């Protein structure tokens, strides 16, 4: 038997099957023509076993465990190459074949060779007159060999083809053809690349040349059809038109979605198992193509594969979540940043509903993974180490940026203007720091920029209204189980080998991000403390490990601002030390509680309208910078330092700024959209102007580009929004320009000096913090002001007890009954008394670890507290009435600190 006859066309099945079968039957060498016929028959039998293993017989009640249709199928989760081996073994063992076999989908036409005619000519007498009827000529054998060794034409799907297949299957009540088609197309990247193409961009399907194994071609990797590798993918891309590469995408999405809808209408979804298995094979192939063959660089239309798969409506089902979906997410994660950006751009055109469906599938995958492994986290195995979770999060990141890219974003002109302003502010900031006496020169801190956002040219702060609200990307089960300390450690390693949710913080709650920033701040404080001790050892002098501020309660503003000004002028780096506040004449030791009261007293005085640094708007209940303030820049800088120190030291302030202040602190500019929070009257007037559609707008409003405003003394001042503004009337053509310039004057230009000084002081404390990386403006407001939800039932659930009290103690029950009956103002006073501030921490009162400790038996003593540790010392009062009277007196007349 020669070497050509021993080679096969489909994964090396044929040669092995014939030799094994002959060995088992003890057959002697056969004549060459009879040997080839035997080989063909065995090959067909093996194909039947292979089809039975991969696609099944189509019977839902099949009892053959070697059939994929059988509920007890014994070869699940095995790839197709291994199934081919099992098919050969079943053939040797003469195992049972199901009666109802699916029809062959791929049929290869008989080719005539140039060496002779087909088998129809084999009845012609030979040279000595003997007929060769019943025998196969050697020429026909060569032709037959070429039939089975030819590379098959790659399959692809269209809506019309799928409709025909479904119709035939319904008519025959046999879904085997559909099962096989789905399995063969969805396990092959090249097949998907050719499927559901737009009519104007469908590539020409060129017939691939037939080859005989042994003539420079190795065995195919798939027993039925060649799997697309880098070489086949390259050949596919060669047929694509140049316009395909530059289009957003070349898929006929309407047809694709109609096909999925049609499949979902089929009862029991008989194709589900084949699709799940095909996606497993596809994912591994795509993973290799992207990782080693740079598939997207060769063919930008490679992203069609990801679009097609992620449109599958069954991705959220348990079968896919357990197997194919996580593996496919891993493959998608191999896509280059350029490819991810292209995919995000395509997704951004799909609309909110479609993006939300994909997001919900990813959220369900992550939730199932988190809950399934519940109890395992924290014992050397963390959420960050689970490939299924991190790969789904990486895919969600692409979806997150697609939502931003397709949402309402700031104009390019505004972004360029903001960049110029921020660059100027950074230059002034660096000059200020360089002027400090003891400042040590170092490279300016550069905030990390997300590669995908950079490639797309978008930022979270640039989008006011994403396609999907930011809150929908948060996964609550993940946040409940994540170890933030481990995640932060992975972030600081700055290694591609460690995954951190800090760089994927869209999935984190504000409380989780706050905890991550807390770790960063504490580590920075420890580093400053260590540096201080080293300086003491090297240069001598007393150690200064803390930012120590000593103030008189009656002169808290003067003392605080003088102390902070000295630090800022001498060594701004000391502002990053842990704050330690002392009140002159009081014995309180600052473990956090004293600082809380210090900040509260400072804020109360600084935002007093009588000082004139800020104005208060009665309609919005917000403070705004006074453009006519007589205070110098230094005063506003020190207020910025106070705000930065509060965030840096985890203190919540009772500050009522409009949201635009926090946007500006993050580098944005105020626009018309922000004006309503600052001045509702002006905002309402400008809205009426924009809504007016008649051409007589100039006569009705009589408004020019000169506007009037009042100073602190009530005097009316004028300002031209444009040169010679008094001569330019507002018309339908320029009214939008007028509104934009008016808002820019109120929110930016009129307070430019005051806000720049304020921002400079704020950044002196927070410039090296991941503050800008983690938080959006509304989250910054939450950091500064705390939550507005006074949920004391959540506080009751989270409270711990000490000193003999338990949650079932009579005094404890009486305490909570009294608390729940208090007014909102009294509840705030209780918070102030027990924690040092009346503000609710980020995440709500459930995040406040209150401890109620028994402070002796019944007595007339008032309750006391350790505000530094959130400990309430409560005597074991004999009645509810007495407890209420004593508690109300304590929280109403509490002021100052003492040593117990």
Secondary structure, DSSP 8 states (H G I E B T S, - for coil): --HHHH--SSTTHHHHHHHHHHHHHT-----HHHHHHHHHHHHHHHHHHHHHHHT--S-TT---TTSTTSTT-TTTT--HHHHHHHHHHHHHTT----SS----S--------TTS--GGGTTS--TTS---TTS--HHHHHHHHHHHHS--------HHHHHHHHHHHHHHT--HHHHHHHHHHHT-HHHHHHTTB-GGG-----------TTSS----SSSSS----HHHHHHHHHTS-HHHHHSS--B-HHHHHHHHHHHHTSGGGTTHHHHHHHHHHHHHHHHHHHHHS-HHHH-GGGHHHHHHHHT-TTTTSHHHHHTHHHHHHHHHTTS-HHHHHHHHHHHTTS-HHHHHHHHHHHHHHHHHHHHHTTTTTTSS--GGG-HHHHHHHHHHHHHHHHHHHTSEE--HHHHHHHHHHHHHHHHHHHHHHHTSTT------------HHHHHHT--GGGEEE-SS-GGGG--HHHHHH--HHHHHHHHHHT-TTS--GGGGGGGS-HHHHHHHHHHHHHHHHHHHHHHHHHHHHHH-S----EEEEEE-GGGHHHHHHHHHHHHHHH-GGGGGSEEEEEETT-----SSHHHHHHHHHHHHHHT-TTTSSEEEETTTTEEEE-TT--S-HHHHHHHHHHHHHHHHTT------B-HHHHHHHTT----GGGHHHH-HHHHHHHHHHHH--STTHHHHH--BSEEEEE-TT--EEEEESSTTGGG-B--TTTHHHHHHHHHHHHHTGGGHHHHHHHHHHHHHHHTTSTHHHH--HHHHHHHHH-B----HHHHHHH-EEETT--TTSHHHHHHHHHHHTS-HHHHHHHHHHHHS-SSB-TT-GGG---EEEE-SSS-S---EEETTTTEEEE---SSHHHHHHHHHHHHHS--S----
